[in-house]
Structures are given as structure tokens and as C-alpha cells.
Amino acid sequence: MSVGVGVQYAVNKKLAVRTGVNKVTLGYGTNDVVFFGALNSPGFNTLNTDNFNSNIEVISSNNSDAIKPFEDNLQNMESGVLNQRMGYYEVPLELSYAVFDRKFGIHVIGGLSTLFLNENSVSVQSPTATLSLGKANNLNDIHFSSNIGLGFKYQFWKSFEAHFEPTLKYQFNTFSRDAGNFKPYFVGLYTGISFKF
């Protein structure tokens, strides 16, 4: 989910420069995990755990055969989802080029965004329980994305326009370490109303 405001400066009839600020919240879910309380949990090297839940062990349900001999002695073993939630303040700097510009218009959009981390949490969830595990410690406080998209606008009054902009945002430098081969990206479907001065 994202909300924000922006400004755009028309360099000429075709080209415009735009920026703004958006609040963006992203979430990733890893399905098919098993979690349970363990006396000597090895923990996560990419997680600063909450003290209360520091002995929660999370493993893939594909690897749960290794604990089968001990499962009668495990308390409250649950199957569920590992959730990571990240929130950012995004500051884009983009160019918009008008391919077609009448009452209805089409624009090509490209640029970069700087993202400032403001929300970071990791939890496990099952049908019967949700437990906070802590915060990921391998997220950079500041990272970037490259943006490319199409903009569709409809001018319903002289100064007011409605916009719809599907945009692909490929993130880089999101993680400081230990992200495996994870390459985050997202597709935003941005819509709103603009006022032209």
C-alpha cells in the first residue's frame, strides 16, 4: 500500500520532471513453515529477536522430518507463514514523456527513487497464533529503486486530471548482507487526481 503527494514541472509540452514523497508498506510471506519453542534455538543471524520470543525456532516444513522423533516432546508446534513487513518513505525523481496528449493522454515514465526505512518487523502466523520475532538486521536504512512505467491521464476539467500509472520498481541495495539470491521488485498501480497551475 502506498499514499503520497507529488509535484511536476513541465519542461516543454512533451517532457516533465516530477518528484514527491510516498509512504510505502511492503510485505513478504514465506509459506509452509513450522515453528515451536526450543530450549536451545540457534536463532537467525539476520534477525534481532524480541526477548520474549527469542527461543522460537522456525524451519521449513520440508525439513520437519528431522524433528519427527522429538515431536511428542515439543510443546505447541504450529504450521504457518513467516511474514516480513517493511515500510519506507519513498522520494522519487522521474521524467515523464508525453506520447499522446489530448483530453486523454499516455505518458512514458522513468526514473529513480530513494527509500528511507521506517518500519521493520518479522513474525510467524498460524491459524491459532501470531508471534512477533523481532526486526531484520540486514535491511539498509536507505536504498534505491529504478522505476519504469506508463501513465494514463484523463482531463475532466481544464485544471483537473485523473491519472492511472502502472509502474515497475526494481529495488537495489535493499539488503546489507545475507539475502541469498533475493532480488526484490514490485509493481505499483498508482492512481490519483492532479491540479494544474
C-alpha positions in Angstrom: 0.0 0.0 0.0 1.3 3.5 -0.8 -0.1 7.0 -0.3 1.7 10.3 -1.2 1.8 13.6 -2.9 3.9 14.9 -5.8 4.7 17.9 -7.9 5.5 18.0 -11.6 7.3 20.7 -13.6 6.6 20.8 -17.4 9.9 21.5 -19.2 8.0 21.7 -22.5 4.8 20.2 -24.0 6.2 16.7 -24.1 8.7 16.4 -21.2 8.1 16.9 -17.4 10.2 16.4 -14.3 8.4 15.2 -11.2 9.1 14.3 -7.5 7.2 13.9 -4.3 7.0 11.7 -1.2 5.1 8.5 -0.7 4.7 6.2 2.3 5.1 2.6 1.1 4.4 -0.6 3.0 5.6 -3.9 1.7 5.1 -7.4 3.0 6.7 -10.8 2.1 5.3 -14.1 3.2 7.1 -17.5 3.3 4.6 -20.3 3.3 5.0 -23.8 4.7 7.0 -23.2 7.8 6.8 -24.9 11.2 7.6 -23.0 14.4 7.8 -24.2 18.0 9.5 -23.3 21.3 13.0 -24.7 21.7 15.4 -24.7 24.7 18.5 -24.1 22.6 17.2 -22.3 19.4 20.1 -21.3 17.1 18.1 -18.2 16.2 18.5 -16.2 13.0 21.7 -14.4 12.0 19.6 -11.8 10.2 17.2 -11.1 13.0 17.3 -9.1 16.2 14.8 -11.1 18.2 12.3 -9.9 20.8 13.5 -11.3 24.2 10.1 -12.8 24.9 10.1 -15.0 21.7 13.9 -15.5 21.4 13.5 -19.3 21.8 11.1 -19.7 18.9 12.6 -21.9 16.2 11.3 -21.7 12.6 12.1 -24.3 10.0 10.7 -25.2 6.6 8.0 -27.8 6.7 10.1 -29.7 4.1 12.7 -30.2 6.8 10.3 -31.1 9.6 11.1 -34.8 9.2 14.3 -34.2 11.2 12.2 -33.4 14.3 9.8 -36.3 13.9 11.5 -38.4 16.6 11.1 -35.5 19.1 7.7 -34.2 18.1 5.9 -35.8 21.0 8.1 -33.7 23.4 7.6 -30.4 21.5 5.1 -28.0 23.0 2.8 -26.1 20.7 4.3 -26.9 17.3 2.5 -24.8 14.7 2.4 -24.8 10.9 2.1 -21.4 9.3 3.7 -18.5 7.5 6.8 -16.4 8.2 5.9 -12.7 7.5 8.2 -9.8 6.9 6.8 -6.3 6.9 8.8 -3.3 5.7 7.8 0.4 5.4 9.5 3.2 3.6 9.3 6.9 2.8 9.9 7.0 -0.9 11.2 10.1 -2.7 11.1 9.6 -6.5 12.8 11.7 -9.1 11.3 10.9 -12.5 10.9 12.1 -16.1 7.5 11.9 -17.9 7.4 12.0 -21.7 4.0 12.5 -23.4 3.5 10.0 -26.2 -0.1 11.3 -26.7 -1.5 14.4 -25.1 -5.1 15.4 -25.6 -8.1 15.1 -23.3 -6.9 11.5 -22.9 -3.1 11.1 -22.7 -0.4 8.5 -22.5 3.0 9.1 -20.9 6.2 7.0 -20.5 7.7 7.4 -17.1 11.2 6.6 -15.9 13.5 7.5 -13.0 14.9 6.6 -9.6 13.5 6.5 -6.1 15.3 6.8 -2.7 13.6 4.8 0.0 14.1 5.5 3.7 13.3 2.6 6.1 10.7 3.5 8.8 9.0 0.1 9.5 10.6 -3.3 10.1 9.1 -6.4 11.6 9.2 -10.2 11.3 6.5 -12.5 12.7 5.2 -16.0 12.4 1.4 -16.7 12.0 -0.7 -19.8 12.2 -4.5 -20.3 12.3 -4.3 -20.2 16.1 -1.3 -17.8 16.9 0.7 -14.8 15.7 4.1 -14.2 17.3 6.4 -11.3 16.8 10.0 -12.5 16.3 11.7 -9.1 16.0 13.4 -7.0 13.3 15.5 -7.9 10.3 19.1 -6.6 10.9 20.2 -6.9 7.2 17.9 -4.1 5.8 19.7 -0.9 4.8 18.2 2.2 6.2 18.4 3.9 2.8 18.2 2.1 -0.6 17.2 2.8 -4.1 14.9 1.6 -6.9 14.8 2.1 -10.7 11.3 3.0 -11.9 9.7 2.5 -15.3 6.0 2.7 -16.2 3.2 4.0 -18.3 0.9 6.9 -17.3 -2.7 7.3 -18.5 -4.5 10.6 -17.8 -8.0 11.9 -18.5 -8.6 15.6 -18.3 -12.2 16.1 -17.0 -11.8 19.9 -16.3 -9.3 22.4 -17.5 -7.1 22.1 -14.4 -8.1 18.7 -13.1 -6.9 15.4 -14.4 -7.3 11.8 -13.3 -4.3 9.5 -13.5 -3.6 5.8 -13.6 0.1 4.7 -13.7 1.2 1.0 -13.6 4.9 1.2 -12.6 7.6 -1.5 -12.1 10.1 -0.7 -9.4 13.2 -2.8 -9.2 15.0 -2.4 -5.8 18.7 -2.5 -5.4 20.9 -2.2 -2.3 17.9 -3.2 -0.1 19.9 -5.7 2.0 23.3 -5.2 3.6 24.0 -8.9 3.7 22.7 -12.5 3.8 19.7 -12.0 1.4 20.6 -15.1 -0.6 19.6 -14.6 -4.2 16.5 -12.5 -3.4 16.0 -9.6 -5.9 13.1 -7.5 -4.7 10.8 -5.7 -7.1 7.2 -4.6 -7.0 4.6 -3.4 -9.4 2.7 -0.3 -8.3 -0.8 0.6 -9.6 -0.8 4.3 -8.8 -4.0 6.4 -9.2 -5.0 9.9 -8.2 -6.1 13.4 -9.2 -3.8 16.3 -10.1 -4.4 20.0 -10.2 -2.6 22.0 -12.9 -1.5 25.6 -12.1 
